[in-house]
Amino acid sequence: MSMERPSRGAFRRDRWQTSWAVGFAAWLGFASATVVAQPAPVAFTGGLILPISGPPISNGVLVVQGGKILAVGPAGTPIPSGATVRGMTGRVLMPGLVDTHSHVGAVAGGDGSSPIQPEVRVIDALDVRDPSLHRARAGGITTVNVMPGSGHLVSGQTLYIKLREGRRVEDLLMTNRQGGVAGGLKMANGTNSRRDPPFPGTRGKSAALVREKFVAAQDYLAKVERAKGDASKLPARDLTLETLGEVLSGQRVVQHHTHRHDDILTVLRLQKEFGFKVVLHHVSDGWKVAPEIAAAKAPCSVILIDSPGGKLEARDVDWKTGGVLEKAGVVVGFHTDDPVTDSRLFLRSAAFAVRSGMSREGALSGVTLAGATMLDLQERVGSLEVGKDADLVVLSGDPLSVYTHVLETWVEGLKVFDRSDPKDRLIATGGYGAGDPRSAHLCCFGTWGGAQ
């Protein structure tokens, strides 16, 4: 899926957006300067490298420094002098995993005051010290689209984060093409957003409310354009319409929860009417309407669960969805919806898809590069290529094998998970204290049963 800079007059929030973008960029530059990258190159040699963007490399060489990938290639690829060389014989290296839909960080979004709340921001509700982030690292996940819940037609602005070690949410932020905080907009339809007033009671009313609000956003944008920067003519700032304006101008991608076949088509109908970019999430019935999804060029972030149950509208969910969509020409990725699926088990999604007809290459891309494309981050993450962020996972074996373990997870050239460390192993394997946020402050990891 192409995620290019908007060609039509990109919506700008004039005086306030410019000052925010400049201020954020300045802050980010300061924050980046304070992050400690590895002082010398690190070379991983002798392992099987899965670049995702190209064929596997046996007995490969991967060199990282300063948070970026310096080189990737077969044996004999030059290694800089002074590099730390790590033998990877018998190991598999692949890009850090990209989870396009997760609720790690104990996030809470919109409340019960209205069904449409695009002004709500995940950045104001994410706990970076919650153990769920550490569990995601244990699963090899390095980039996450953190979402508010799906109980609203619009439940707020999602947040794209790197799972760096950090004390504040600002330590995990990523930037978008405009230099601001990277994220999408969470929308939903179907059963979840149908409640008592002021929420809609039917599917038809749900679509009508969304349409009404986007029409208002179009009018808001038109007023901003007519003002041509004249502060006296600008409309009063409206955070709701401002955010929807970012969607309409292509600056913010809609990340849309939808299950049933008719609900999927309703999303595509609204997308065609208003021209916004959309990623379809869950798509339990996606296999029923694959041609329509392909014609709309809408990427799909699929969830594959390994046990029955859940809501009635997802009763026809099927592992074959990934393969059916892939054959139709749809860009297919996967997500955990953590805690629906434990982040530590994310690679199983790709394995389930292959078992049910998806290609191995497509499934591995689905947890890496395809996901990065859905977040418009494909130029930075999702594959092992020179110049991209040094996000990688070291595996004990084939990524699609149930017997394989994540041994190490690296974010921008820094190791953030190491299964050989008793504290990290406890997070990976469960056991006493694995989910306790206080455990990092306690002393006795070596004596607990889960640390063996």
N, C-alpha and C positions, 0 to 999 in steps of 0.2 A: 504494500500500500504506500502510495506517495504521500508524504506529509511535508509539502513545500510551504514556503512563506506565502501568505495570502496575496493574490495578485490584485484583487480589487482594493480600493483605498482602505488600507488597514485601519481598523478602528483604534483611535487613540483617545485616551482620557485626558488629553490636553495637559493642563497645568499640573493636575494631581498625579496622572500616570507617569509623566516625565520625571517628576521629582522622586516618585517612588522607585522607578527603575534605576535612576542614577544612584539613589541612596543605597538600594539593595546591592547594586554592583560594587559600590565602594566598600560596603560591609563585607561582601563575599571575598573581595580581594584581600581584606585584612584577615578574615577567617582562614582563607586558604594559606596565607603566609604563616599562620600559627600551627597548621597541620604538619606533623613531622612525617615526611616521606622517607623511604629507605635511602640512606646516604650513599650506598654503592649499588651497582646493578646486581640483580639476582638472575641467575640462569638456571632454568629447569631443563635437565638433559636426560635423554634415554627413555622417556615415556611415550605413550601413544597420545598424540595431540589431536583433538577434535575441534578444528577452527570454526565449524558450522558454516562459514562463508566459503569453504573449499573442502576438498577431500581430506580424509584422515591422514596424519603424518606419523608413520612408524618411526621409532627411535628419533623423536623430534627434539628440537631446541626452541625454548621460549625464553626471551630475555625481557625483563621489565626494569624500569628505573623512573624515579620521579613521578610515580603514579601512572605511567603510560607504558604501552608495549613498544619495546625498541626493535625486536626482531622475532620472527617465528618462521621456522623452516626445518629441513631435514638435518640429520647429523652432518657436521661440518660447517653449519651456519656460524659465522664469526661471533665469538663471545668477547666482550670488552675486557681489557686487562683490569684486574682488581675486582672482578665480579665474584660474588659468592655463588658457587656452583652446587646445585642440589640434584643428586641422582634420583631419577624418577622411574627406574627400571621396574616394570610390572605395574606401574600406575597409569591412570588415564587423566588427562588434563582437558578441561573444556571451559567455555566462558562461564562467568558467574550467572546464575539463573535469574530470570526476570519474571516476577510474579505480578501479573497485570491486575489482580483484584484480591486485596487482602484487608483484614481488619486488625492487624497487629498494632500494638501501641495503645490498646484500651480506648479506642476512639469513640466518641459520641457526637453525632451531627445534629440535624434538625430536631426540633421539639414538636409538640402537638399543637402549636399555634396556627399552623397553616400547612397546606400540602406542597407548597412551592417555596423553597428557601435557598436559592443559589448564593445568597450572601454569606452563608455559614461556611467557615473554613476549617478544614482538618488541621491546619497548622496551629490553630488555637486549642486543639483538643487531643494532641498526641503526647503520650507519655514515653519518652525515649528510654526510660529505665525499666519499662515493663519487660518481664522475662520473655514475652512472645517475640521480641526482636532478636534475642539471643538464640531462641529456638529456630528462627528463620535462617540465621547464619549457619546453624548446625545442619540445615537442609541444603546448604550450598546457594541459598538465595542472596543476591547482592543488591538488586534493585527492586523496589516495591512501589506499586500504586496503592496507597493507603486510602480506603474508601469509607465514607460514612455509610450508615445503613440504608436499606432499600424500602423503608416504610413510608417514603414520600415520593411524589412525582419528581421532585428535585430536592435532594437532601443535602446538597452542598458541594463545595470545591474539594476535589480530591488532591492528594499530595504525592508527588513522585520523590522518593527518597533513596539515598544510598545507605546501606547498612554499615556505615562507618561506626567506629567507637565514638560515642559522643555523650556529653552531659546535657545538651540542650537540643531542641528540635532544629535550631539553626545549624548545628553541626552536621546534619544529615541532608540538608536541602540540595536540590539540583536547580539549575537555571533553565529557562525556556529560551526560544529564539529572540524574544524581546528583552532578555536580560532580567526578567522577573522570576518569581517563584514558579517552578514547573508543576503543573497539575492539570487535571481535567475537570469535568462537571458530572457528578453522579446523578443519573436519572433512573426511574423505574416505572414499570407498568404491571398490569396483571393484578393478582390478589393482594400483594403486600401493601399497596398504596390505597386500597379501598377500605374506608372506615366510615364512621359517623361524621356528619358535618363538623368542621368546614372541609373535611376530606371528601373526595368523590365516592359515590356509592356504586357506580357502574363503570364499565370499561369505556363506554361512549363519553361519559362526563369527564373521565380522566383525560382523554385526548383533547376534549374541548377546553379544559382548563390550561393545558400546556399550550395549545394553539393561541388562546387568548393572551397569554403572557408573552409569547414570542412576537405577536403582532404589536404589543405595547413596546417591546424592546426595539422593533424596527422603527417605530415612531420616535423613540428616544434617540436612536442613532441618527435619524434624519435631522432632528433638532440640533444635535452636536455638529453635524456636517454643515448645516446652514449657519451656525454661529461663527464658523471659520476662525476659531481661536479667540473671538471677542468674549471676554469673561462676562460682560453685561448681558450677552445674549444666550449664554449657555443655560440649559435647563438645570433646575436644582438637582444636585447629585443624588442618584438613586442606586444604591448598592445592588439591588436585585436586577434592575434593568441593565446596569453597567456590566454585570457578570454575563448576562444573557447576550449582551452586545459583543462581548469577547467571543462567545460561541458563534454568533452570526458572522463575525468577521474572520473566522478561521483561526483565531488565536488560542482557543480552548476547545479541546475535543470532548464530545459527549461520550461518557462511559455508561452504557445503558443496560441495566438489569432487565431481562425479558426471558420468558420461558416458553409460553404456548405459541403455536404456529401463527395464530391470528394476532397475538400481541407483537410478535416479531414483525409482521407485515405492517402493523400500525406504526411502529417505530420508523420503518423504511418510508412509509407514506409521509410522515412528518419531516423526515430528513430531506426528502425530495422537495417538499413544499417550501422549506426554509433554507435549504442548502448547507446545513451544518455538517461537520465531520462527525462520524459516529463509529464506535466500536460496540458490537453486540456482545453482551455478557451472559453466560450460562447457556442460552439457546438450547434448552432441553429438547425442543421439537425442531431444532435446526435441520436435521436430516429430512424433515418433511417439506421444507421450503428452500432447499439448497439452491435451485436455479434462481429464485428471486433474490436471495442474498448475494449470489455471485453477480447478478445483473446490476445490483446497487453498489457493487465494489465495497461492501461493508465487511471489514475484518471481524472475526469472531473469537472471543476469549471463552473457551469451553471449560466447564467443570466436569470432571469424571469422578463419580463416587463409587465406592466398592461395597455399598450396602443399600438395601431398599429403604423406603420410607420418605418422609418429607411431605411437601405440599402436593395437593391433588394436581395442580397444573404442571407439575414436573413428573407425572406418572410415566410418561413415555420417554424419559431420559434414557439414552443408550450410548454405550461405548463406541458404537460405529459412527457417531456424529463427526468426529474428527476426520475419519477417512472419507465419508460421504462429501463433506464440505471441501476437503482437499481436492478430490477428483472433480468437483464442480469449479475449481479455480479460486476458491476463497482463501484468504490469508488466515491461518488458524493458529491460535496460541492457546495456552492453558493458564489456569489460575487455581489457587488453593481455596479462596474465600475463607481463609483461616479466621475462625477456628472450625469451619465446616470440615475442611481437610487440614490436617496438621502440616505446617510448613516443612517439618522434617521429612515428610513423605512426598514432596512435590514431584520428584522424578518418576514416581509411580504413574502419574498422569500420562506421561509420554509412553510408558510401557503398556498401559491399558489401551491406548490408542493404536499402537502397533499391533497388539494382539487382535484388534478388531478391524484391521484393514488399512490403517494409515501407514505411509511409508516411514521407514526409520529416520530418514533425513528430515522429513517434514515434522515428525514428532519431536526430534531433538531441537529443531529450529523453534518449535512451539513453546519450549520452555526457555528460550534464549532470544534469538534474533527477531523472530516474529513478534514476540512480546515487546521487544525494544521498539519495533516499528510502530506498534499500536500506541506507544507513549511518545512517539516522535523523538526517540532517543537513539535511533539506529546509527547515528554518526559517532556515538560515544561508547555504546555498550552493545552486548548481544553476540559478539563474535571476537575471536582472537585474531586481530589484525593490527599491523603497525600503526601507531598513532592513537589507537583507541585506549580507553581507560584499562588499567591493569587489574581487571576484575576476573578472577578465575577460581575454579574448583579443582581440587586434587581428589580423585576417586580411587578406591581400592580395586575396581574392576569395571566391567561394562556398565554404563549408566542406566541401562534398562533391566539389569539383573536385580532381583530381590535380595541377593546376597551381597551386593555392593554397598560400601559405606562411604560417606563423605569424610575424608581424612582431614582436609584443610580447606578453608575458604579465605580468599584474599580480596580485599577491596582497595583499588587504587594503589596496588603494590604493597599493601600492609596486611599481614595475617590477622584476621579477626576471629577465626575459629581453628582450633587444633585438637583433633580427637585424642591425641596422645597426652594432652594436658588433662589431669583428673577433673578439673572444674568444668572444662568444655565437654568431656566425655559424659559427665553427669547430665548435662543439658541434652546431649544427643541420645542417651539411652533411657532417660527417665530415672525413676528411683527417688528416694527420699531427698527432698530439697530441690529437685530439678525445676520446679515452677515457682519457687519461693524467691521473691525479689530481695529478701534479706540475706540469701545464701552467700552472696558475694562478700558480705561483711562478716561472715562466720569463719571459723578457723579449721573445722575438722573434716574437710572433704575426703581426706585419705582414709578415714575410718568409717565413712558411710557406705552402705551396701551398694548404692548406685555408682560409686566411684571406682569400682574394681575393674 
